């Protein structure tokens, strides 16, 4: 029995199934994806936008796009839960910020420095970072790293080698990919490939 299984229902919905898991996930967001979860057994602590709650068997939860959240175990208990990741459009008041987010999402491997983002938007780097984090839950740098990891996930699903994935998703090397991937996905790229259903 796999601890974590990823399966795609279609192009808009991905299902993640945790079975007797102790996986923990640090602060992250899901751009343009709504997360709907159901705890099948055990207990798990989920922090959503700074508010932490313990979810038990039968509890449901929902996490809106671009909302920072993390998952932790409770007293080292195991948990089982099903999570649906549903692609959706998000509303952002600042059109430039939305365009910037899409630019990073479309090509996360490209180097796009804060200074250049600020220059393009004609505001200071400090205000760029503050506005971006308020809109999307992460700083531009954190969001770029997360977007690189998301691209790496897609490439791994195509059975590409880990060295190819590191290069194509814009990481310095394989060890850089490993560190960032584990921090966000909770496992190594090699472990992730093994969790993909019908891989």
SERO-4910 file (N, C-alpha, C, O; in steps of 0.05 Angstrom, whole numbers):
BEGIN
 pado doro    nc1    nc2    nc3   cac1   cac2   cac3    cc1    cc2    cc3    oc1    oc2    oc3
  Unk    A     17    -24      0      0      0      0     18     25      0     35     28     17
  Unk    A     13     43    -19     28     68    -21     18     88      0     -6     90      4
  Unk    A     37    102     12     29    122     32     15    146     19     -4    157     30
  Unk    A     24    153     -5     12    175    -20      8    166    -49     27    156    -62
  Unk    A    -16    171    -60    -21    165    -88    -33    189   -102    -52    201    -92
  Unk    A    -21    196   -125    -32    218   -141    -45    206   -166    -34    188   -179
  Unk    A    -69    216   -172    -82    206   -197    -98    229   -209   -111    245   -194
  Unk    A    -98    231   -235   -113    253   -249   -139    242   -258   -140    221   -272
  Unk    A   -161    256   -251   -187    248   -260   -192    259   -289   -204    246   -306
  Unk    A   -182    283   -293   -183    295   -320   -163    319   -319   -148    321   -300
  Unk    A   -164    336   -338   -145    359   -339   -150    380   -317   -132    396   -311
  Unk    A   -174    379   -305   -181    399   -285   -180    389   -256   -179    404   -237
  Unk    A   -180    362   -253   -182    351   -226   -160    330   -221   -157    311   -236
  Unk    A   -146    334   -199   -126    314   -190   -134    305   -162   -143    321   -145
  Unk    A   -131    279   -157   -137    267   -131   -112    258   -117    -95    245   -129
  Unk    A   -109    266    -92    -86    257    -76    -97    242    -52   -114    251    -37
  Unk    A    -88    217    -50    -97    199    -28    -75    193     -9    -54    181    -17
  Unk    A    -78    200     16    -58    194     37    -69    171     53    -92    172     63
  Unk    A    -53    150     56    -62    126     71    -42    120     94    -19    115     89
  Unk    A    -52    121    118    -36    116    142    -10    133    140     12    122    142
  Unk    A    -13    158    135     10    176    129     19    192    153      3    198    171
  Unk    A     44    199    152     56    218    171     69    241    156     85    256    167
  Unk    A     61    244    131     73    265    115     65    293    126     42    298    134
  Unk    A     85    311    126     80    338    134     89    357    112    108    351     97
  Unk    A     75    379    108     80    397     87     82    425     98     64    435    111
  Unk    A    104    438     92    109    465    101     91    485     87     75    478     70
  Unk    A     93    511     95     76    531     83     78    532     52    100    534     42
  Unk    A     55    531     39     54    533     10     27    541      1      8    543     18
  Unk    A     23    546    -25     -3    554    -36     -8    537    -61     10    522    -70
  Unk    A    -32    539    -71    -39    527    -97    -51    548   -114    -73    557   -109
  Unk    A    -36    557   -134    -46    578   -152    -67    566   -171    -63    545   -183
  Unk    A    -90    580   -173   -111    571   -191   -122    544   -185   -134    531   -203
  Unk    A   -120    534   -161   -131    508   -153   -145    510   -126   -135    521   -107
  Unk    A   -170    500   -126   -185    498   -101   -180    470    -89   -181    450   -104
  Unk    A   -175    468    -63   -169    443    -50   -193    436    -33   -202    451    -16
  Unk    A   -204    411    -37   -226    401    -21   -217    375     -9   -210    356    -24
  Unk    A   -218    372     18   -208    348     30   -227    335     49   -246    348     60
  Unk    A   -223    309     54   -239    293     73   -221    275     88   -206    260     76
  Unk    A   -222    276    115   -206    259    132   -220    233    136   -242    231    147
  Unk    A   -207    211    127   -219    185    129   -214    172    156   -231    158    167
  Unk    A   -190    177    167   -184    166    194   -160    181    206   -146    195    192
  Unk    A   -157    178    233   -136    192    246   -141    221    250   -164    230    248
  Unk    A   -120    236    256   -122    265    261    -99    279    246    -77    268    244
  Unk    A   -104    303    236    -84    318    223    -89    348    229   -111    357    230
  Unk    A    -67    362    233    -68    391    238    -64    406    212    -43    403    199
  Unk    A    -83    423    205    -81    438    180    -83    468    188   -103    477    200
  Unk    A    -63    483    179    -63    512    184    -70    525    158    -56    521    137
  Unk    A    -91    541    158   -100    555    134   -100    585    140   -115    595    156
  Unk    A    -82    599    125    -79    628    128    -74    636    157    -84    656    167
  Unk    A    -58    620    171    -50    626    198    -67    614    220    -59    615    243
  Unk    A    -90    604    213   -108    592    233   -105    561    232   -110    549    212
  Unk    A    -97    549    255    -93    520    256   -117    506    270   -127    516    290
  Unk    A   -125    484    258   -146    467    270   -138    438    266   -123    431    248
  Unk    A   -148    422    285   -144    393    283   -168    381    270   -191    384    279
  Unk    A   -164    366    248   -186    353    234   -185    323    239   -163    311    238
  Unk    A   -208    311    245   -210    283    252   -228    268    232   -238    280    213
  Unk    A   -230    242    236   -246    225    218   -274    237    213   -288    244    232
  Unk    A   -280    240    187   -306    251    179   -306    281    174   -326    291    164
  Unk    A   -285    294    182   -283    323    178   -276    330    149   -261    316    136
  Unk    A   -287    352    140   -281    362    113   -267    389    115   -270    403    135
  Unk    A   -252    397     95   -240    423     95   -237    433     66   -238    418     47
  Unk    A   -235    460     64   -232    472     37   -211    494     39   -210    509     58
  Unk    A   -194    494     19   -172    515     18   -174    529     -9   -171    517    -30
  Unk    A   -179    555     -8   -182    571    -32   -155    574    -46   -134    572    -33
  Unk    A   -155    580    -72   -130    585    -87   -115    608    -74   -126    627    -64
  Unk    A    -88    607    -76    -70    628    -67    -71    633    -37    -63    654    -27
  Unk    A    -82    614    -21    -82    617      8    -60    599     20    -59    575     15
  Unk    A    -43    611     36    -21    597     47    -31    577     68    -48    584     85
  Unk    A    -20    553     68    -29    532     87     -6    512     91     13    511     75
  Unk    A     -9    496    113     10    475    118     -4    452    132    -25    455    144
  Unk    A      9    428    131     -3    404    142     18    392    161     41    388    154
  Unk    A      8    385    185     26    373    205     12    350    219    -13    349    220
  Unk    A     28    331    229     16    308    244      8    318    272     17    340    281
  Unk    A     -8    303    285    -17    309    313     -5    287    331    -14    264    329
  Unk    A     13    295    349     25    276    367     35    250    353     33    228    364
  Unk    A     46    254    330     58    233    314     38    211    305     45    189    298
  Unk    A     12    219    306     -9    200    296     -7    198    265      3    216    252
  Unk    A    -17    175    255    -20    173    226    -48    183    218    -66    183    235
  Unk    A    -51    190    193    -77    199    183    -81    188    155    -62    183    141
  Unk    A   -107    186    148   -114    179    120   -134    200    111   -153    206    125
  Unk    A   -129    211     87   -148    231     77   -147    232     46   -127    225     34
  Unk    A   -168    242     35   -171    245      6   -173    275      0   -188    289     13
  Unk    A   -157    284    -19   -158    313    -26   -162    315    -56   -147    303    -72
  Unk    A   -181    332    -64   -185    338    -93   -173    366    -98   -180    385    -84
  Unk    A   -157    368   -119   -146    393   -128   -161    401   -154   -158    388   -174
  Unk    A   -177    421   -152   -195    428   -174   -186    455   -187   -185    475   -173
  Unk    A   -180    454   -212   -170    478   -226   -193    498   -228   -215    491   -235
  Unk    A   -187    523   -222   -207    544   -222   -194    571   -228   -170    574   -225
  Unk    A   -210    590   -237   -200    617   -242   -201    632   -216   -219    629   -200
  Unk    A   -182    649   -212   -181    666   -188   -183    695   -195   -174    704   -216
  Unk    A   -196    710   -177   -200    739   -181   -178    754   -166   -174    750   -142
  Unk    A   -164    771   -181   -144    788   -168   -149    817   -178   -150    822   -202
  Unk    A   -151    835   -159   -158    863   -166   -137    876   -183   -143    891   -202
  Unk    A   -112    871   -176    -90    884   -191    -82    868   -215    -71    846   -213
  Unk    A    -89    878   -239    -85    864   -264    -55    858   -269    -48    837   -279
  Unk    A    -38    877   -261     -9    873   -265      1    849   -248     16    832   -257
  Unk    A     -9    847   -223      0    825   -206     -9    798   -217      5    779   -217
  Unk    A    -34    798   -228    -44    773   -240    -27    765   -264    -21    742   -268
  Unk    A    -21    785   -281     -4    780   -304     24    770   -295     35    752   -308
  Unk    A     34    782   -274     60    773   -263     59    744   -253     77    729   -259
  Unk    A     38    738   -239     35    710   -229     34    691   -253     47    670   -252
  Unk    A     19    698   -273     16    681   -297     43    678   -312     49    656   -322
  Unk    A     58    700   -313     85    699   -326    103    679   -312    117    663   -325
  Unk    A    103    680   -285    119    661   -270    109    632   -273    125    614   -277
  Unk    A     82    629   -272     71    602   -275     77    590   -302     83    566   -305
  Unk    A     76    607   -323     80    597   -350    109    588   -355    114    569   -370
  Unk    A    128    603   -344    156    598   -349    172    601   -323    189    619   -321
  Unk    A    167    583   -303    181    586   -277    211    582   -279    226    591   -262
  Unk    A    220    569   -301    249    564   -303    264    589   -311    289    590   -308
  Unk    A    251    610   -320    264    635   -328    271    651   -303    255    653   -284
  Unk    A    294    663   -303    303    680   -281    289    707   -283    292    721   -303
  Unk    A    274    714   -263    259    739   -263    264    752   -236    251    745   -216
  Unk    A    283    770   -234    291    782   -209    271    802   -199    257    815   -214
  Unk    A    270    805   -172    252    824   -159    256    852   -170    237    867   -175
  Unk    A    281    859   -174    288    886   -184    274    891   -211    265    913   -216
  Unk    A    275    871   -228    262    874   -254    232    875   -252    219    891   -266
  Unk    A    221    858   -235    192    859   -231    183    887   -221    164    899   -231
  Unk    A    198    898   -202    192    925   -191    195    946   -212    179    965   -214
  Unk    A    216    944   -229    220    963   -250    197    962   -270    188    983   -280
  Unk    A    189    938   -277    167    934   -296    141    946   -286    124    956   -301
  Unk    A    137    945   -260    112    955   -248    115    984   -238     96    996   -229
  Unk    A    139    995   -240    145   1022   -232    139   1028   -202    129   1049   -195
  Unk    A    146   1008   -185    145   1012   -156    170   1001   -144    186    987   -158
  Unk    A    175   1006   -119    199    997   -106    198    967   -101    177    955    -99
  Unk    A    222    954   -100    222    925    -94    208    918    -69    194    897    -67
  Unk    A    210    935    -48    196    929    -23    166    928    -27    153    909    -17
  Unk    A    155    948    -41    126    948    -45    117    925    -64     95    915    -61
  Unk    A    135    918    -83    128    895   -100    125    869    -84    106    854    -87
  Unk    A    145    865    -66    144    841    -49    119    841    -31    105    821    -29
  Unk    A    113    864    -19     90    866     -1     64    862    -15     47    847     -5
  Unk    A     61    874    -38     36    871    -53     32    843    -64     10    832    -63
  Unk    A     53    831    -73     52    803    -84     44    784    -62     27    766    -65
  Unk    A     57    787    -38     51    768    -16     23    771     -6     10    752      1
  Unk    A     13    796     -6    -14    801      3    -34    787    -16    -55    777     -8
  Unk    A    -28    788    -42    -46    777    -62    -45    746    -64    -65    733    -68
  Unk    A    -20    735    -61    -16    707    -67     -5    690    -44      0    666    -47
  Unk    A     -1    702    -21      7    687      3     37    681      5     46    673     26
  Unk    A     52    686    -16     81    681    -17     95    705    -29     83    721    -43
  Unk    A    121    708    -22    137    728    -36    141    719    -64    138    696    -70
  Unk    A    148    738    -82    154    730   -110    175    708   -112    173    689   -128
  Unk    A    196    710    -95    217    689    -96    206    662    -87    211    642   -100
  Unk    A    191    662    -65    179    637    -56    161    625    -77    160    601    -81
  Unk    A    145    643    -90    127    633   -110    141    622   -135    133    603   -147
  Unk    A    164    634   -142    180    624   -164    190    596   -158    189    578   -175
  Unk    A    201    592   -134    211    566   -126    188    545   -127    191    523   -137
  Unk    A    165    553   -115    142    534   -115    133    528   -143    127    505   -149
  Unk    A    133    547   -161    125    543   -189    145    525   -203    136    509   -220
  Unk    A    170    527   -197    190    509   -208    185    480   -199    187    461   -215
  Unk    A    178    477   -174    171    450   -163    146    439   -177    146    416   -184
  Unk    A    126    456   -181    102    447   -195    108    438   -224     97    418   -233
  Unk    A    126    453   -237    134    445   -264    149    418   -263    145    401   -279
  Unk    A    166    415   -242    181    390   -239    162    367   -235    167    345   -246
  Unk    A    141    371   -220    121    350   -216    109    340   -243    107    316   -248
  Unk    A    102    360   -260     91    353   -286    111    337   -303    103    319   -317
  Unk    A    136    346   -302    156    333   -318    162    304   -308    166    286   -323
  Unk    A    161    301   -281    165    274   -270    142    256   -278    146    232   -281
  Unk    A    118    267   -281     95    251   -290     99    241   -318     85    222   -327
  Unk    A    117    253   -333    123    245   -361    146    225   -362    156    218   -383
  Unk    A    154    215   -338    176    195   -335    203    206   -345    219    190   -354
  Unk    A    207    232   -343    233    243   -349    252    237   -327    244    233   -304
  Unk    A    278    236   -333    298    231   -312    300    255   -294    293    278   -302
  Unk    A    309    251   -270    310    272   -250    330    294   -258    325    317   -253
  Unk    A    351    286   -271    371    306   -280    358    324   -302    363    348   -303
  Unk    A    343    312   -320    329    327   -341    309    346   -328    307    369   -336
  Unk    A    294    336   -308    274    352   -295    287    376   -281    276    398   -283
  Unk    A    309    372   -268    323    394   -254    330    416   -273    326    439   -268
  Unk    A    341    408   -296    350    427   -316    326    442   -328    326    467   -330
  Unk    A    305    427   -336    282    439   -351    265    456   -333    251    474   -342
  Unk    A    265    451   -307    249    467   -289    264    490   -276    253    505   -259
  Unk    A    290    493   -283    305    517   -275    320    516   -249    327    537   -238
  Unk    A    325    492   -239    341    489   -214    371    489   -221    379    481   -243
  Unk    A    387    497   -201    416    498   -206    427    470   -212    443    467   -230
  Unk    A    418    450   -198    426    423   -202    406    404   -188    386    413   -178
  Unk    A    412    378   -189    394    358   -178    390    361   -148    368    357   -138
  Unk    A    411    368   -134    409    370   -105    392    394    -97    377    393    -77
  Unk    A    393    416   -113    376    439   -109    347    432   -113    329    439    -97
  Unk    A    341    416   -134    314    406   -139    305    389   -115    282    393   -105
  Unk    A    322    371   -106    314    353    -84    306    368    -60    286    362    -47
  Unk    A    322    389    -52    317    404    -28    290    419    -30    274    418    -11
  Unk    A    286    433    -52    262    448    -55    237    430    -58    216    436    -47
  Unk    A    240    408    -72    218    389    -77    209    377    -51    185    376    -45
  Unk    A    228    368    -34    221    356     -9    207    376     10    188    369     24
  Unk    A    215    401      9    204    421     26    174    426     20    158    430     37
  Unk    A    167    425     -6    140    432    -15    123    407    -18     99    408    -11
  Unk    A    134    386    -29    118    362    -36    119    341    -13    102    323    -12
  Unk    A    140    343      4    142    325     26    155    298     20    154    280     36
  Unk    A    168    297     -4    182    273    -12    202    280    -33    201    302    -44
  Unk    A    220    262    -40    240    267    -61    227    264    -88    205    251    -91
  Unk    A    239    275   -109    228    271   -136    226    242   -143    206    234   -156
  Unk    A    245    225   -135    244    197   -141    220    183   -127    206    167   -139
  Unk    A    216    191   -102    193    180    -87    167    189   -100    148    173   -102
  Unk    A    166    214   -110    142    224   -122    135    208   -147    111    201   -151
  Unk    A    154    202   -164    149    186   -188    136    159   -181    120    149   -196
  Unk    A    144    148   -159    133    122   -151    104    124   -141     90    104   -140
  Unk    A     95    148   -133     68    151   -122     47    156   -144     23    154   -139
  Unk    A     57    161   -169     38    168   -190     24    143   -200     36    124   -208
  Unk    A     -2    144   -198    -18    120   -206    -14    113   -235    -15    131   -252
  Unk    A    -11     88   -240     -7     78   -268     19     87   -280     23     87   -304
  Unk    A     39     95   -262     65    104   -273     82     80   -281    104     83   -290
***
